[in-house]
Amino acid sequence: MTTHLNTDTFASRAAALVDQMCGVYDKGNYPSVAIDRPWSLFNPIISGDFARPTALKVYLTREFTRLLSLGAQITVTAGRARHALNDPELFPRLSEDDWDLRAKKLFLFSPERIEISLNRLEHYTATPAESFQKHILFTNYRMHIEAFLEMYPHCTKPSLEGAQMPAYHHVEENRNGITLVNIGVGPANAKTITDHIAVLRPDLMIMVGHCGGLRNHQEIGDYVLASSYMRADRVMEAVLPVHVPVIPSFLINMALRREIESAQIEYRSGTVYTTDNRNWEFNQHTTVEAMKISRSLAVDMESATIAANGYRYRIPHATLLCVSDKPLHGKPKLSGEAQAFYKNSKEKHLEIAINAVKTLREQYPTGLPNDDVRSFDEPLLGNFGKD
């Protein structure tokens, strides 16, 4: 009982600190946070500035609660004056290139980076950043949006028609619900949206899409659970070289696998080949050879990009695809057949991903462990060890 009371006390103190940050921000300054950890021999005090703390409120409260329970002291003060988004001084502060490995950071992003990412996120999705939930699903099909709306008719919807990447939010207390974003087609969109969503520090990201099956014994409607990626998407090369290994979260994959097997749907687990060329069939030799060497069992245009940004920004991620065509076996994606397939598959596909999310949030109410995507220069927030 004492532990429970102490936890409530830490949570209340953490919430008060975040409210203080919101007050500082509203008055025109970036809130500056300093965290003193008496257990640290080398980096006892770490500080940093934030923007839009209302959008990060649940995440910050959770992080502060954990640190307070370990014995840390946290103070909030007014930092430097906020930059207007059209201020020329904003631009040089947006770059992630200047990462000093000698100094431990508090957070992955500068306040200016937070500010502009949240603004762009709202522009692309036509929903407030504060509406985003901890669990993010991505699709590139309107049919999955329709299925989501059938499940959650009262969800938060885009404020205007024609948003580039519309988002829908099944809102629950403490942002414990699910957000579904229609990212459209292609790796450029996948990188753009995950660059900005990463600022919100979601608990997980799952790509729920379709793919071309590359194996003879796959059938239309079978599932593919990615265990690795062939990153031929190209858009991430400048920030994450292709020789860096990227694999999905084991915990998310296990939850997805249990749901697939429970639904008695055929599936395979293996490498997904992500390309930036939708018409790769018109120049086959190089692509097919790469598919063969990598032993890929599916091809798509977004999965590896989302996975790479999940790895880059320390967000647990996974991919659940459904085979919609078999380009190597005389079953290309054709309009009439594709539409019939979409109609019959959309609800179950989305339902499996959502059920997996529900299981994971019950098992890990304070967030999925992300040890496998942490770096040796990991920022303090998001790393729960006493380093």
MOJOWO-V173372 format. One record per helix or strand of 3 or more residues. SS is the DSSP state (alpha for helix, beta for strand). FROM is the first residue (numbers start at 1). LEN is the number of residues. If there is no record, write none. Layout:
ss: {SS/SS}
from: {FROM/FROM}
len: {LEN/LEN}
This chain:
ss: {alpha/beta/beta/alpha/beta/alpha/alpha/alpha/beta/alpha/beta/alpha/beta/alpha/beta/beta/alpha/beta/alpha/alpha/beta/alpha/beta/alpha/alpha/alpha}
from: {2/29/45/57/73/88/111/129/135/142/167/173/178/187/204/223/250/267/280/284/298/303/317/327/335/371}
len: {25/8/6/13/9/4/15/3/5/10/4/3/5/14/10/10/13/9/3/11/3/10/10/3/29/3}
